[in-house]
Amino acid sequence: QVQLVQSGAEVKKPGTSVKVSCKASGYTFISYGISWVRQAPGQGLEWMGWISASNGMTNYPQNLQGRVTMTTDTSTSTAYMELRSLRSDDTAVYYCARALGDYWGQGTLVTVSS
Amino acid sequence: DVVMTQSPLSLPVILGQPASISCRSSQSLVHSDGNTYFNWFQQRPGQSPRRLIYKVSNRDPGVPDRFSGSGSGTDFTLKISRVEAEDVGFYYCMQGTHWPWTFGQGTKVEIK
């Protein structure tokens, strides 16, 4: 069965970076892209970007350009999302999802606090 | 960016009664390949989102047939034919036609 398993919760200081992993299993990794979505406390869903697992092509929204980098490691079927220059309003649960969201990870809470 | 506007934002419902959520996009969601990449997601309290409907009207595997999606172009609707207690939570529309992909604000469904 398809599973996306994310890395554990993180606490970071403002100005630092965080890298969240998403390990896929149960399907051919390079056949689907991976999306990243975040949800701030009590708020809605925000799409953070997408990466093709076959060729590494990415697409990010303008508000995150320059701060976010998505990568994949096809040898381990793992996707990564790195967010830099963290601010308090980056505190959120970060989700990975396959392609257009047919399967989701369990979420990773990232707390940014001094 | 394509703006997705849901209504209502709060929907009190009676168990066993129908419910309907609307989503309007600021531009047509018909892709150049002819598909309309419009989805509905459900998020129960404390859980990850779950996709219910893809490409406007296709139910994902395991989704009860009381959920249905319809619409075209810029106007879309999610209908629940008979609300059950497990349907409580937030519902989000999302478009994957135009970069960046965007979500609606979410609709909170609760039992009246």
Interface residues (C-beta under 8 A of the other chain):
Chain A: S35 V37 G44 L45 E46 W47 G49 W50 N59 Y60 P61 Q62 Y95 A97 L100 G101 D102 W104 G105 Q106 G107
Chain B: D1 Y37 N39 F41 Q43 S48 P49 R50 R51 Y54 D60 F90 Y92 M94 G96 W99 P100 W101 T102 F103 G104 Q105 G106
